[in-house]
Amino acid sequence: MAEHEEDVLGKAYDARLMRRLLGYLRPYSPQVAVAFGALVGGSALQLAQPYLMKVAIDRYIARHDPSGLQWVALGFLAVLLGSFVFEFVQTYVLQYVGQRIMFDMRMQIYGHLQRVDVQYYDQNPVGRLMTRVTTDVDVLNDLFASGVVSVFGDVFTLTGIMIVLLQMDWQLALVAFSVLPLIVLITQWFRRNVRDSYRTVRVWIAKINAFLQEHIGGIATVQLFRREAWTFARFDAIDRGHRDANIDSIFYYAVFYPAIEVTAALATALIIWYGGAQVLAGALTLGTLVAFIQYSHRFFRPISDISEKFNLLQSAMASSERIFRLLDTQPTIVSGSGLTAQGLRPAIGDVRPDEAAPVAPSPAAGRQPPATSCQPPAGIVFDHVWFAYSGEEYVLKDVSFHVEPGRRIGVVGATGAGKSTVINLLMRFYDVSRGRILVDGVDIREMGLGDLRARFSLVLQDVQLFSGTIASNIRLGSTATDGQVRQAAEAVHASGFIDRLPKGLASEVGERGASLSVGQKQLLSFARALAFDPRVLVLDEATSSVDTDTELLIRDALKVLMTGRTTIAIAHRLSTIQDMDRILVFHKGELRESGAHQELLARRGIYYRLYQLQYKEQEAAV
């Protein structure tokens, strides 16, 4: 399933992905160099400790000469203090760099999410995108903070120990290395099985996240239909699967680490057996034998660390692949591109030259031109617009109409007629498939997205409020002063319920306005639109969720809001658009009728039938 994308882990190591990941380290190259130096220094000091023990035994203890032991002890103490300093520097700097990279990457992903098209969100669940910004970035932080650089330390330690042992006594070194084939077999068994186990755990985590997102978000419906027991049982099954998968992974870890310890003990036993005989024969010093035993203990620790980091590398490659797939998704709707969603120039109208910069229409767009204006702006034009969300199933078919500046236009039609699609295309959330849309004579694909959308204020049926105060939600997208915010709230009659709140405009809204009623949230959306002072007001079923009394208040506010502005209102209730200058009637993606209210009733067409149906419904309700 789509929400379980995590079950594809990919390669354990991908050079292409690693190169891109290492690119995030470049801005912090000095810090990485410091950490690498500390790591090498710490590894070197780790190699020094057994050698100091060898010196103490062979030079002083074996010869019954205590004169130099204090210097060896001081050297050993200095090595320990140095190891502490190097370990501190390495840990602090790597964690610091990891946090900085995690910050940079999250900001890059979030910035990219703000630029991708609305259509991308139609195809990708929000939970999956949140996972990219949170969980996947955390995995990469672990890679940078304790994986990439520290692996070099483990390799350096292993190499150093092998060189030292071979120089001290190559025959005894070969005896110690004789267990390496066994180590390789154990490690390969662990890596192969733990990879499958890890994949299973990730799949169950994805299932848990998907289930929680769906059922906690819909908890009211779950409780309404008394589905608590069923959802609990379903979550219990998913949670058990996750638990069992983790228990399976615990088994492999429980076998691996003791197996490494047993192998290390076997190596130690071989060193004691062969080396002890060499000491008794006088071919090897006791200090060398002790040093060999200590080096062998240090030799197997990096091997187990590297094996454990295989999981980290595996997870990092999977997370980076998902993150880069998101970052590589190029927006198809960009400022001033002049292109359709398919990358082609529109087939209708004159061919326009490519332009590097967006074209800005007249600053008076959407407003009624002054009487002294010689050439009024052209308003909004839909020119033979066709659009399909996917394939050839067109939602709009050859739609053409003209909205003059300052005029009020109503848009009506049955569900699925294409009304909201008109708004989506006008806001350029999607690009037309064929045809073009003009604002003041300029194709909106040639305009900057910010410049285009700054001309509109969109009021939707489902109001989106953000955590913060009442005032901050009204001021959203505008630079309105406190006085203007208060004025806007009073104009749409929202001040009545706002003044009853404990802190008035400074009252907290809460997530998605949970503490407010549907009607109150709708009034705030109207206040927000008024505070924004738009040139074009767009209403998409904006009064369908309010009661009749509130609707009457909103109608009064809309008269003030629509004065001198172009207004496009999509309405389900025909009563809200009867006094519009013109009404567009859509049916099955086509613009079938256009005219004033009385004119359309006189035609006795689609609009007349819609009006009759609603009139009968109102009579029945009474």
C-alpha positions in Angstrom: 0.0 0.0 0.0 1.1 3.6 -0.6 1.4 4.4 3.1 3.8 1.6 3.6 6.5 2.9 1.2 9.1 2.1 4.0 9.0 -1.6 3.1 11.4 -1.0 0.2 14.8 -0.4 1.8 17.0 -0.5 -1.3 20.7 -1.1 -1.2 22.7 -1.2 2.0 25.1 1.3 0.4 24.4 3.5 -2.6 27.4 5.6 -3.7 25.2 8.1 -5.5 23.1 8.8 -2.4 26.1 8.9 -0.2 27.7 11.6 -2.4 24.6 13.7 -2.0 24.5 13.2 1.7 28.1 14.1 2.1 27.3 17.4 0.3 25.5 18.4 3.5 28.8 18.1 5.4 30.6 20.6 3.2 29.5 23.7 5.0 30.8 22.2 8.2 34.1 20.9 6.8 36.2 22.6 9.5 34.2 21.0 12.3 34.3 17.6 10.6 38.1 18.0 10.3 38.3 18.7 14.0 36.1 15.7 14.8 38.1 13.4 12.5 41.4 14.6 14.1 40.0 13.9 17.6 38.8 10.5 16.4 42.3 9.6 15.0 44.0 10.9 18.1 41.6 9.0 20.4 42.2 5.8 18.4 46.0 6.3 18.6 45.8 6.7 22.4 43.8 3.5 22.6 46.6 1.7 20.9 49.1 3.2 23.3 47.6 1.7 26.5 48.4 -2.0 25.9 51.9 -1.0 24.8 52.5 1.0 28.0 51.5 -2.2 29.9 54.0 -4.2 27.9 56.7 -1.6 28.7 55.9 -1.7 32.4 56.0 -5.5 32.6 59.1 -6.2 30.4 61.3 -3.3 31.5 60.5 -2.8 35.1 58.3 -5.5 36.7 60.1 -8.5 35.2 63.5 -7.0 36.1 62.3 -6.1 39.7 63.1 -2.4 38.9 60.4 -0.1 40.3 62.3 3.1 39.3 60.4 3.7 36.1 57.0 2.5 37.0 55.9 6.0 38.2 56.6 7.4 34.7 54.7 4.6 33.1 51.8 5.2 35.4 51.9 8.9 34.7 52.0 8.2 30.9 49.1 5.9 31.3 47.2 8.6 33.2 48.0 11.1 30.5 46.7 8.7 27.8 43.5 8.3 29.7 43.1 12.1 30.1 43.9 12.6 26.4 41.4 9.9 25.5 38.8 11.7 27.5 39.5 15.0 25.8 39.5 13.5 22.3 36.3 11.6 23.0 34.6 14.7 24.3 35.6 16.8 21.3 34.6 14.1 18.9 31.2 13.5 20.5 30.3 17.2 20.9 31.4 18.3 17.5 29.7 15.4 15.6 26.5 15.9 17.5 26.7 19.6 16.8 27.2 19.0 13.1 24.4 16.4 13.1 22.0 18.9 14.6 23.0 21.6 12.2 22.6 19.3 9.2 19.2 18.1 10.5 18.1 21.7 10.8 19.3 22.6 7.3 17.7 19.5 5.8 14.3 20.1 7.5 14.3 23.7 6.3 15.1 22.6 2.8 12.3 20.0 2.8 9.8 22.3 4.3 10.7 25.1 1.8 10.3 22.6 -1.0 6.9 21.4 0.3 5.7 25.0 0.1 6.6 25.2 -3.5 5.3 21.9 -4.9 1.9 21.9 -6.6 -1.4 21.2 -4.8 -1.7 18.2 -7.1 1.3 16.6 -5.4 -0.6 16.7 -2.1 -3.5 15.0 -3.8 -1.3 12.0 -4.5 0.8 11.9 -1.3 -0.7 11.4 2.1 0.1 14.1 4.7 1.4 11.4 7.1 4.0 10.3 4.7 5.2 13.8 4.1 5.4 14.4 7.8 7.5 11.3 8.1 10.0 12.7 5.6 10.5 15.9 7.7 10.6 14.1 11.1 11.6 10.4 11.2 13.7 10.2 8.0 15.7 13.3 8.9 16.3 11.9 12.4 17.7 8.8 10.9 20.2 10.9 8.8 21.1 12.8 11.9 22.2 9.5 13.5 24.2 8.7 10.4 26.1 12.0 10.5 26.4 12.2 14.3 27.6 8.6 15.0 28.0 6.8 11.7 30.0 8.4 8.9 33.0 9.7 10.8 33.0 7.1 13.6 33.2 4.3 11.1 36.6 5.7 10.0 37.7 5.5 13.6 36.7 1.9 13.8 38.6 1.1 10.6 41.6 3.1 11.8 41.6 1.2 15.1 41.4 -2.2 13.4 44.2 -1.3 11.0 46.4 0.1 13.8 45.9 -3.0 16.0 46.7 -5.3 13.1 49.9 -3.4 12.2 51.1 -3.3 15.9 50.4 -7.0 16.4 52.3 -8.0 13.3 55.3 -5.9 14.3 55.3 -7.3 17.8 55.2 -10.9 16.8 53.8 -12.0 13.4 53.4 -15.6 14.3 51.3 -14.9 17.4 49.4 -12.3 15.4 48.4 -15.0 12.8 47.2 -17.2 15.7 45.0 -14.3 16.9 43.7 -13.6 13.4 42.8 -17.3 12.9 39.3 -16.7 14.3 38.6 -14.0 11.6 36.8 -16.4 9.2 34.5 -17.3 12.0 33.9 -13.6 12.7 33.0 -13.1 9.0 30.5 -15.9 9.1 28.8 -14.6 12.2 28.7 -11.1 10.9 27.3 -12.1 7.5 24.6 -14.2 9.3 23.7 -11.2 11.5 23.6 -8.6 8.8 21.5 -10.8 6.5 18.9 -11.6 9.1 18.8 -8.4 10.9 18.2 -6.6 7.6 15.1 -8.6 7.0 14.0 -8.1 10.6 14.6 -4.4 10.4 12.6 -4.2 7.2 9.7 -5.9 8.9 9.9 -3.5 11.9 9.8 -0.5 9.5 6.7 -1.9 7.8 4.9 -2.3 11.1 5.9 1.2 12.2 4.4 2.5 8.9 1.2 0.6 9.6 1.0 2.0 13.1 1.5 5.6 11.9 -1.1 5.2 9.1 -3.6 3.6 11.5 -3.2 6.3 14.2 -3.4 9.1 11.7 -6.6 7.8 10.2 -8.4 6.8 13.4 -7.3 9.5 15.8 -8.1 12.1 13.1 -11.6 10.5 12.8 -12.1 9.8 16.5 -15.5 11.5 16.5 -16.8 9.2 13.8 -15.3 6.2 15.6 -17.2 7.1 18.7 -20.4 8.0 16.9 -20.6 4.6 15.2 -19.4 2.8 18.3 -16.4 1.4 16.6 -14.1 1.7 19.6 -13.9 -2.1 20.2 -13.2 -2.9 16.6 -10.5 -0.2 16.2 -8.9 -1.3 19.5 -8.8 -4.9 18.2 -7.4 -3.8 14.9 -4.7 -1.7 16.6 -3.9 -4.5 19.0 -3.2 -6.8 16.0 -0.9 -4.2 14.4 0.8 -3.5 17.6 1.4 -7.2 18.2 2.9 -7.5 14.8 5.3 -4.7 15.6 6.2 -6.2 19.0 6.8 -9.6 17.5 9.0 -8.1 14.8 11.1 -6.4 17.4 11.4 -9.6 19.4 12.7 -11.3 16.3 15.3 -8.6 15.9 16.2 -8.9 19.6 16.9 -12.6 19.0 19.6 -11.8 16.3 21.2 -9.2 18.6 21.1 -11.6 21.5 23.0 -14.2 19.4 25.4 -11.8 17.7 27.0 -10.0 20.6 27.6 -13.1 22.8 28.9 -14.9 19.6 31.4 -12.1 19.1 32.4 -12.3 22.8 32.8 -16.0 22.6 35.0 -15.7 19.5 37.0 -13.0 21.2 37.5 -15.3 24.2 38.5 -18.1 21.8 41.1 -15.8 20.3 42.3 -14.9 23.8 42.5 -18.7 24.7 44.6 -19.3 21.5 46.9 -16.4 22.4 47.4 -17.7 25.9 47.9 -21.3 24.7 50.4 -20.5 22.0 51.9 -17.3 23.5 52.2 -18.9 26.9 54.3 -21.7 25.5 56.4 -19.2 23.7 57.0 -17.3 27.0 57.9 -20.5 28.8 60.3 -21.3 25.9 61.9 -17.8 26.2 60.8 -16.8 22.6 58.3 -14.2 23.8 58.2 -11.8 26.7 55.4 -11.8 29.3 54.7 -8.1 28.5 54.2 -8.9 24.9 51.7 -11.7 25.7 49.7 -9.4 28.0 49.7 -6.7 25.4 48.5 -9.2 22.8 45.6 -10.2 25.1 44.6 -6.5 25.5 44.9 -5.7 21.9 42.7 -8.7 21.0 40.0 -7.4 23.3 40.2 -4.0 21.5 40.3 -5.7 18.1 36.8 -7.3 18.2 35.0 -4.3 19.6 35.2 -2.2 16.4 34.1 -5.3 14.4 30.8 -5.5 16.4 30.4 -1.7 16.1 30.8 -1.7 12.4 28.3 -4.6 12.1 25.8 -2.6 14.2 26.3 0.4 12.0 25.2 -1.6 9.1 21.6 -1.1 10.3 22.2 2.6 10.6 23.7 2.8 7.1 20.8 0.6 5.7 18.2 2.9 7.3 20.0 6.1 6.2 20.1 4.9 2.6 16.4 4.2 2.6 15.6 7.5 4.3 17.8 9.5 2.0 16.3 7.9 -1.1 12.8 8.9 0.1 14.0 12.4 1.0 15.8 13.0 -2.3 12.8 11.6 -4.2 10.7 14.3 -2.6 13.3 17.1 -3.2 13.8 16.0 -6.8 10.0 16.4 -7.4 10.0 19.6 -9.5 7.0 21.9 -9.3 5.1 22.1 -12.6 3.5 25.4 -11.7 6.2 28.1 -11.3 6.1 31.9 -11.5 6.1 33.2 -15.0 6.7 29.9 -16.8 4.2 30.5 -19.5 3.9 26.7 -19.7 1.0 24.3 -19.4 1.2 21.4 -16.9 2.5 19.3 -19.8 5.2 21.8 -20.6 3.5 23.0 -23.8 2.5 26.4 -24.9 -1.3 26.9 -25.1 -2.8 26.0 -28.4 -5.3 28.8 -28.4 -4.4 32.4 -28.9 -1.3 34.1 -30.2 2.1 32.5 -29.6 4.0 34.5 -27.0 7.8 34.7 -26.8 9.6 33.1 -23.9 10.3 35.5 -21.1 12.7 35.2 -18.2 10.7 37.3 -15.8 7.0 37.1 -14.9 4.7 39.7 -16.4 2.9 41.9 -14.0 -0.6 43.0 -15.0 -2.1 46.4 -14.3 -1.9 47.3 -10.5 -5.6 48.2 -10.8 -6.6 44.7 -11.6 -10.0 43.7 -10.2 -11.1 47.2 -9.2 -13.6 49.4 -11.0 -11.5 51.7 -13.2 -11.8 55.5 -12.5 -13.9 57.6 -14.8 -10.9 59.3 -16.2 -9.2 56.0 -17.2 -8.7 55.9 -21.0 -8.3 52.1 -21.2 -9.8 50.1 -18.3 -8.2 46.9 -17.3 -9.5 43.8 -19.0 -10.6 41.9 -15.9 -10.7 38.1 -15.8 -11.0 36.0 -19.0 -11.5 32.3 -19.4 -10.6 31.6 -23.0 -11.7 28.1 -24.3 -10.4 26.4 -21.1 -10.2 22.7 -20.9 -9.0 20.9 -17.8 -8.6 17.3 -16.5 -7.2 16.3 -13.2 -5.9 13.1 -14.8 -6.0 11.5 -18.2 -8.7 12.6 -20.6 -11.6 12.9 -18.1 -12.2 16.6 -18.5 -13.8 18.4 -15.6 -14.1 21.6 -17.6 -14.8 21.5 -21.4 -14.3 24.5 -23.6 -15.3 27.1 -21.0 -15.2 30.8 -22.0 -16.4 33.8 -20.1 -15.4 37.3 -19.2 -15.6 39.0 -15.8 -15.4 42.8 -16.0 -13.6 44.7 -13.2 -15.9 45.5 -10.4 -18.6 43.1 -11.5 -20.2 40.5 -9.3 -20.5 37.0 -10.8 -22.3 34.0 -9.3 -21.4 30.4 -10.3 -23.9 27.7 -9.7 -24.4 24.1 -10.8 -24.9 20.6 -9.5 -22.3 18.7 -7.5 -19.4 17.8 -9.8 -20.3 20.4 -12.4 -16.8 22.0 -12.2 -17.5 25.1 -10.1 -14.7 24.7 -7.6 -12.3 23.7 -10.5 -12.8 27.2 -11.9 -11.4 28.7 -8.7 -8.5 26.2 -8.6 -7.5 27.2 -12.1 -7.9 30.9 -11.4 -5.7 30.7 -8.3 -3.3 28.6 -10.4 -3.3 25.7 -8.0 -3.5 23.7 -11.3 -2.7 24.7 -14.8 -5.2 24.4 -17.6 -4.9 21.5 -20.0 -5.9 23.6 -23.0 -6.9 27.2 -23.5 -5.8 30.1 -21.2 -6.9 32.3 -18.4 -6.1 36.0 -18.5 -6.0 38.6 -15.7 -6.0 42.1 -17.1 -4.9 40.9 -20.5 -2.0 38.8 -19.2 -1.9 35.0 -19.2 -1.7 33.9 -15.6 1.1 31.5 -16.5 3.2 34.5 -17.4 2.6 36.1 -14.0 4.5 35.6 -10.7 2.5 33.3 -8.5 2.8 35.7 -5.6 1.7 38.7 -7.7 -1.3 36.7 -9.0 -2.5 35.3 -5.7 -2.0 38.7 -3.9 -4.9 40.0 -6.0 -7.4 37.5 -4.7 -8.9 36.7 -1.3 -10.4 33.2 -1.2 -13.1 32.3 1.3 -13.7 28.5 1.4 -16.5 26.4 2.9 -13.9 24.6 5.1 -12.1 27.4 6.9 -8.5 26.8 7.8 -7.5 28.4 11.1 -4.0 28.2 12.6 -2.8 28.0 16.2 -2.5 31.5 17.5 -4.8 34.3 18.4 -8.1 35.5 16.8 -6.2 38.6 15.7 -3.4 36.7 14.1 -5.8 34.6 12.1 -7.7 37.6 10.8 -4.4 39.4 10.0 -3.2 36.3 8.1 -1.5 37.3 4.8 -2.0 41.1 5.4 -0.3 43.9 7.3 -3.5 45.1 8.9 -3.1 47.1 12.1 -5.0 46.2 15.3 -7.5 48.9 14.5 -8.1 47.5 11.0 -8.4 44.0 12.4 -11.0 45.3 14.9 -12.8 47.1 12.0 -12.9 44.0 9.8 -14.3 41.9 12.6 -17.0 44.5 13.3 -17.9 44.8 9.6 -18.7 41.1 9.3 -20.4 41.0 12.7 -17.7 38.7 14.2 -17.1 41.2 17.0 -20.2 39.9 18.8 -18.8 36.5 19.7 -15.2 37.8 19.8 -16.0 40.3 22.6 -17.5 37.5 24.6 -14.2 35.6 24.7 -12.0 36.0 27.8 -9.3 38.0 25.9 -11.2 39.2 22.9 -9.0 39.4 19.8 -6.1 38.1 21.9 -7.9 34.8 22.7 -6.2 31.7 21.5 -7.9 29.8 18.7 -6.4 26.4 19.2 -5.6 23.8 16.5 -7.9 24.2 13.5 -10.2 26.4 15.6 -11.5 23.5 17.7 -13.0 25.9 20.3 -15.1 27.8 17.7 -18.3 26.8 16.0 -18.5 26.4 12.2 -20.4 29.7 11.9 -17.8 31.5 14.0 -14.9 30.2 12.0 -16.7 31.3 8.8 -17.2 34.8 10.2 -13.5 34.9 10.9 -12.7 33.9 7.4 -14.8 36.9 6.1 -13.0 39.2 8.5 -9.7 37.8 7.2 -10.8 38.5 3.6 -11.8 42.1 4.5 -8.5 42.8 6.4 -6.6 41.6 3.3 -8.4 44.2 1.2 -8.4 42.1 -2.0 -8.9 43.3 -5.5 -10.8 40.2 -6.4 -13.0 38.5 -3.8 -13.7 34.7 -4.4 -16.3 32.9 -2.4 -16.5 29.1 -2.6 -19.7 27.9 -0.9 -18.7 30.4 1.8 -22.2 30.6 3.5 -23.3 26.9 3.1 -22.1 26.0 6.6 -23.8 28.8 8.6 -27.3 29.1 9.9 -29.9 31.4 8.4 -29.4 34.2 11.0 -25.7 34.2 10.5 -26.1 34.1 6.7 -28.2 37.3 6.9 -25.5 39.0 8.9 -22.9 37.8 6.3 -25.0 39.1 3.4 -25.0 42.5 5.0 -21.2 42.3 5.5 -20.7 41.1 1.9 -22.3 44.2 0.5 -19.6 46.3 2.1 -16.9 43.8 1.2 -17.9 43.5 -2.5 -18.2 47.3 -3.1 -15.7 48.3 -5.8 -14.3 44.8 -6.1 -14.6 42.0 -8.6 -16.5 39.2 -6.9 -16.8 35.6 -8.0 -19.1 33.6 -5.7 -19.7 29.9 -6.0 -23.0 29.1 -4.2 -25.1 26.1 -3.4 -27.9 28.3 -2.0 -29.2 30.3 -4.9 -30.6 32.9 -2.5 -27.1 34.1 -1.9 -26.3 35.0 -5.5 -29.7 36.2 -6.8 -28.6 39.9 -6.8 -25.3 39.2 -8.6 -24.7 41.1 -11.9 -24.4 37.9 -13.8 -24.8 34.2 -12.9 -22.9 31.4 -14.7 -24.6 28.0 -14.8 -22.3 25.0 -15.1 -23.5 21.5 -16.0 -21.2 18.5 -16.4 -18.1 20.6 -17.0 -19.7 23.0 -19.5 -20.9 26.6 -19.2 -24.5 26.1 -20.3 -26.2 29.4 -19.2 -25.2 32.9 -18.4 -27.3 35.9 -17.3 -29.0 37.7 -14.5 -31.3 36.0 -12.0 -34.6 37.0 -13.6 -33.3 36.5 -17.1 -32.3 32.9 -16.3 -35.6 32.1 -14.7 -37.4 33.4 -17.8 -35.4 30.9 -20.0 -36.8 28.0 -17.9 -33.5 26.1 -18.3 -31.1 24.5 -15.9 -31.0 27.4 -13.5 -34.8 27.5 -13.4 -34.9 23.8 -12.5 -32.3 24.3 -9.8 -34.3 27.2 -8.4 -37.5 25.2 -8.4 -35.8 22.3 -6.6 -34.5 24.6 -3.9 -37.8 26.4 -3.6 -39.6 23.2 -3.0 -37.1 22.0 -0.5 -37.5 25.3 1.4 -41.3 24.9 1.3 -41.1 21.3 2.6 -38.8 22.5 5.4 -41.3 25.1 6.4 
